[in-house]
């Protein structure tokens, strides 16, 4: 009962993630991110670019033909893998961690 149920994941997500991971494997080598370090900011930037492109109405990345949301999942998967294997260079700014999306201190009062 404590094991994650893969059957709860929509199959389209698994196949889309596989397409994005295969695109990366073809470009950089399979599991290349395990041979080097994974830097948080590099993947944050890539994930954000894919999210912005998707949000602006483009579904598929020009260079790969893979759905932008699948590229986002792949970036997240690699960050999780880097965390698990201690290959993550965590260069996030943690001087004053805060959840600004749920605590809008930037908002006019």
SERO-4910 file (N, C-alpha, C, O; in steps of 0.05 Angstrom, whole numbers):
BEGIN
 pado doro    nc1    nc2    nc3   cac1   cac2   cac3    cc1    cc2    cc3    oc1    oc2    oc3
  Unk    A     16    -24      0      0      0      0     17     25      0      7     47     -7
  Unk    A     43     23      8     60     47      9     76     51    -17     89     71    -21
  Unk    A     74     32    -35     89     35    -61     72     52    -80     48     50    -81
  Unk    A     86     69    -96     71     85   -115     58     68   -136     70     48   -146
  Unk    A     34     76   -144     19     60   -164     24     73   -191     13     94   -197
  Unk    A     39     60   -207     44     70   -234     18     70   -251     15     85   -270
  Unk    A      0     53   -243    -26     51   -257    -42     77   -254    -62     80   -268
  Unk    A    -35     94   -235    -48    120   -232    -38    141   -251    -50    163   -254
  Unk    A    -16    135   -265     -5    154   -284    -18    150   -311    -19    128   -321
  Unk    A    -28    172   -323    -40    169   -350    -19    158   -370      3    169   -372
  Unk    A    -26    138   -385     -7    126   -404      5    146   -423     28    144   -431
  Unk    A    -10    166   -431      0    186   -450     24    200   -438     43    208   -452
  Unk    A     24    204   -412     47    218   -398     72    200   -400     94    211   -404
  Unk    A     69    175   -396     92    156   -397    104    156   -425    128    157   -428
  Unk    A     87    155   -445     97    154   -473    108    181   -481    129    182   -496
  Unk    A     96    203   -473    107    229   -479    134    233   -466    153    244   -478
  Unk    A    136    225   -440    162    227   -426    183    210   -440    206    218   -444
  Unk    A    175    186   -449    193    169   -464    203    182   -489    226    179   -497
  Unk    A    185    196   -503    193    210   -528    214    231   -522    233    234   -537
  Unk    A    209    247   -501    228    268   -494    254    257   -485    275    268   -492
  Unk    A    254    236   -469    279    224   -460    294    211   -483    318    213   -483
  Unk    A    280    199   -502    293    188   -526    306    210   -543    328    206   -554
  Unk    A    292    233   -545    304    255   -560    330    264   -546    350    268   -560
  Unk    A    330    266   -520    355    273   -506    376    252   -509    400    258   -512
  Unk    A    368    226   -508    387    204   -511    400    205   -539    424    200   -541
  Unk    A    385    211   -559    395    213   -586    415    236   -589    434    234   -604
  Unk    A    409    258   -575    426    282   -578    451    280   -561    473    287   -570
  Unk    A    448    270   -536    470    272   -517    481    245   -507    501    244   -494
  Unk    A    466    224   -513    474    197   -503    455    189   -481    446    205   -465
  Unk    A    449    163   -481    431    152   -461    442    155   -433    465    148   -428
  Unk    A    426    166   -415    434    170   -387    459    187   -384    474    184   -364
  Unk    A    464    204   -403    488    221   -402    488    239   -376    510    245   -366
  Unk    A    465    245   -366    464    262   -342    474    248   -318    478    261   -297
  Unk    A    478    223   -319    490    208   -296    520    208   -298    534    202   -278
  Unk    A    531    214   -321    560    215   -324    572    242   -315    596    244   -310
  Unk    A    555    262   -313    564    289   -305    545    298   -283    529    283   -273
  Unk    A    549    323   -275    531    335   -256    507    347   -270    508    353   -294
  Unk    A    486    351   -255    461    363   -264    458    389   -249    457    389   -224
  Unk    A    456    412   -263    455    438   -249    426    448   -249    413    449   -270
  Unk    A    416    454   -226    388    463   -222    381    485   -241    360    484   -254
  Unk    A    397    506   -243    390    530   -259    388    523   -288    372    535   -303
  Unk    A    405    505   -298    405    498   -326    378    485   -333    366    491   -354
  Unk    A    369    467   -316    344    453   -322    320    471   -316    300    469   -330
  Unk    A    322    488   -296    301    508   -291    296    525   -315    274    530   -323
  Unk    A    318    535   -327    316    552   -350    304    537   -374    286    548   -387
  Unk    A    312    512   -379    301    496   -401    272    490   -396    255    493   -415
  Unk    A    265    483   -372    237    477   -365    220    502   -370    198    500   -381
  Unk    A    230    525   -361    215    550   -363    211    557   -392    189    566   -400
  Unk    A    232    554   -409    229    560   -438    207    543   -450    191    553   -466
  Unk    A    207    517   -444    186    499   -455    159    507   -445    139    506   -460
  Unk    A    157    515   -420    131    523   -409    121    548   -422     97    550   -429
  Unk    A    138    568   -426    131    593   -439    122    587   -468    102    598   -477
  Unk    A    137    571   -482    130    565   -510    103    551   -511     86    558   -528
  Unk    A     99    532   -493     73    518   -493     50    537   -486     29    537   -498
  Unk    A     54    554   -465     34    572   -457     27    593   -478      5    603   -479
  Unk    A     47    599   -495     42    618   -517     30    604   -542     28    617   -563
  Unk    A     22    580   -539      6    567   -560     21    547   -577      9    535   -595
  Unk    A     47    543   -572     62    523   -588     62    497   -573     72    495   -551
  Unk    A     51    476   -585     50    450   -572     76    434   -574     84    421   -554
  Unk    A     88    434   -597    111    417   -602    137    434   -607    136    454   -621
  Unk    A    159    425   -595    185    438   -599    194    436   -628    192    414   -640
  Unk    A    203    457   -639    212    458   -667    235    438   -672    235    424   -693
  Unk    A    254    436   -654    277    420   -659    272    390   -657    285    375   -671
  Unk    A    255    382   -639    251    354   -634    224    342   -644    222    319   -649
  Unk    A    204    360   -646    178    350   -653    164    337   -630    142    326   -633
  Unk    A    176    339   -606    164    328   -582    149    350   -567    156    373   -568
  Unk    A    127    342   -554    110    361   -540    126    375   -519    142    363   -504
  Unk    A    121    401   -517    135    417   -496    130    407   -468    148    407   -451
  Unk    A    106    398   -462    100    387   -436    116    362   -430    123    357   -407
  Unk    A    122    347   -450    139    323   -447    168    331   -440    181    318   -424
  Unk    A    177    352   -453    204    362   -447    205    372   -418    226    369   -404
  Unk    A    184    384   -409    183    393   -381    185    369   -362    200    370   -343
  Unk    A    169    348   -368    170    324   -351    198    312   -351    208    303   -331
  Unk    A    211    312   -375    238    301   -377    258    317   -360    275    306   -346
  Unk    A    256    343   -361    273    360   -344    269    354   -314    289    352   -299
  Unk    A    244    352   -306    238    346   -278    249    318   -271    259    314   -249
  Unk    A    246    299   -289    256    272   -284    286    272   -280    296    258   -262
  Unk    A    300    287   -296    329    288   -294    338    302   -268    357    293   -255
  Unk    A    323    322   -260    329    335   -234    325    316   -211    341    315   -192
  Unk    A    303    300   -212    298    280   -191    320    259   -191    329    250   -170
  Unk    A    328    250   -215    349    230   -217    376    241   -206    390    227   -192
  Unk    A    382    266   -212    406    278   -201    405    280   -171    426    277   -157
  Unk    A    382    286   -160    379    286   -131    384    259   -119    398    256    -99
  Unk    A    372    239   -131    375    211   -121    404    202   -122    413    188   -103
  Unk    A    418    208   -143    445    198   -148    467    218   -138    490    214   -144
  Unk    A    458    239   -124    477    259   -114    495    271   -135    518    277   -131
  Unk    A    483    276   -159    497    289   -180    486    317   -185    493    330   -205
  Unk    A    467    325   -168    454    351   -172    471    374   -160    479    373   -137
  Unk    A    477    393   -177    490    418   -167    466    437   -162    454    448   -180
  Unk    A    460    440   -136    436    455   -128    444    484   -125    452    493   -103
  Unk    A    442    499   -146    450    528   -146    426    546   -142    427    570   -150
  Unk    A    404    536   -130    381    553   -124    389    573   -102    406    567    -86
  Unk    A    376    595   -103    381    615    -82    365    608    -57    340    611    -57
  Unk    A    378    598    -37    365    588    -13    370    606     11    367    598     34
  Unk    A    379    631      6    385    649     28    360    654     45    361    654     70
  Unk    A    337    658     32    312    662     46    291    647     31    275    659     17
  Unk    A    290    620     34    270    605     19    242    614     26    235    619     50
  Unk    A    226    617      6    198    625     10    181    615    -13    191    612    -36
  Unk    A    156    611     -8    138    603    -29    123    628    -38    101    635    -29
  Unk    A    136    642    -57    124    668    -66     98    664    -81     82    683    -82
  Unk    A     94    641    -93     69    637   -108     45    635    -89     23    641    -97
  Unk    A     50    626    -65     28    623    -46     29    644    -24     11    646     -7
  Unk    A     50    661    -24     53    682     -4     61    707    -19     84    715    -19
  Unk    A     41    720    -32     48    741    -51     56    767    -38     41    787    -37
  Unk    A     81    767    -27     91    792    -14     97    813    -35     99    837    -28
  Unk    A     99    806    -60    104    825    -82     78    840    -90     80    860   -104
  Unk    A     55    830    -80     30    841    -89     24    868    -75     30    872    -51
  Unk    A     13    887    -90      5    912    -78    -16    908    -57    -35    893    -61
  Unk    A    -14    923    -36    -34    920    -15    -52    944    -14    -70    946      2
***
